[in-house]
Amino acid sequence: MSNATRHEILVGLNVTDDESYSNYRAAMTPLLPEFHGAFRFDFTKAGVHVDGPCLQALRATAATNALEHEADIAMVALLSH
C-alpha cells in the first residue's frame, strides 16, 4: 500500500487489566498483516483524571495532524464517526 492511500485508525480502549491486554495484543499481532494492519503505539493515561471531552479532543488533534500531513479529507472525516 502506498503512502498516498495509507490511513490510520485511532482506537481508544479502557484497559483495566494489563495482562489481558498484553495477551490480546499478542494474539492479534500475527493476524493484522493479512489485513494491512499493525499495532503502532500504545498510550496510557498517567492516572490523571480529566473532566471534559478528552476523547473528542484527542480525535480533533489526530484529525488536525492528519490534515497537516496531507491526508485525504474523506479519510479524516471518518474520525468523526
C-alpha positions in Angstrom: 0.0 0.0 0.0 1.5 3.3 -1.0 1.8 6.2 1.4 -0.7 8.2 -0.7 -3.5 5.7 0.1 -2.5 4.9 3.7 -4.7 5.8 6.5 -4.7 5.1 10.2 -7.4 4.4 12.7 -7.1 5.7 16.2 -8.7 3.4 18.8 -9.2 4.2 22.4 -9.7 1.3 24.9 -10.4 1.4 28.6 -7.9 -1.3 29.7 -8.5 -2.4 33.2 -6.3 -5.5 33.1 -2.8 -5.0 31.6 -2.1 -8.8 31.4 -5.3 -9.4 29.4 -4.5 -6.6 27.0 -1.0 -8.0 26.5 -2.5 -11.4 25.7 -5.0 -9.7 23.3 -2.2 -7.8 21.5 0.0 -10.9 21.3 -2.9 -12.9 19.7 -3.9 -10.1 17.3 -0.4 -9.1 16.1 0.1 -12.1 13.7 -3.3 -11.6 12.2 -3.1 -7.9 11.3 -0.6 -8.0 8.4 -3.2 -10.1 6.4 -5.4 -7.0 6.5 -2.6 -4.5 6.1 -2.9 -3.6 9.7 -0.5 -3.3 12.6 -0.2 -2.0 16.2 1.8 1.2 16.1 1.7 2.9 19.5 0.2 2.3 22.9 -0.6 5.2 25.2 -1.6 5.1 28.8 -3.0 7.8 30.9 -0.8 8.6 33.8 -3.5 8.3 36.4 -4.7 11.9 35.7 -8.4 12.5 35.8 -9.6 14.9 33.1 -13.0 16.4 33.2 -14.5 17.1 29.8 -14.4 15.6 26.3 -10.8 14.2 26.3 -11.5 11.6 23.6 -13.0 14.2 21.4 -10.0 16.5 21.9 -7.7 13.6 21.0 -9.8 12.9 17.9 -9.6 16.5 16.9 -5.9 16.6 17.4 -5.5 13.5 15.3 -7.6 15.0 12.5 -5.6 18.2 12.5 -2.3 16.3 12.4 -3.5 14.2 9.6 -4.7 17.2 7.5 -1.4 19.0 8.2 0.3 15.9 6.7 -1.8 16.0 3.5 -4.2 13.2 4.4 -7.2 12.6 2.3 -10.0 14.7 3.9 -12.5 11.9 3.3 -10.5 9.6 5.5 -10.1 12.3 8.1 -13.9 12.7 8.1 -14.2 9.1 9.2 -12.6 10.1 12.5 -15.9 11.9 13.4 -17.9 8.7 13.2 
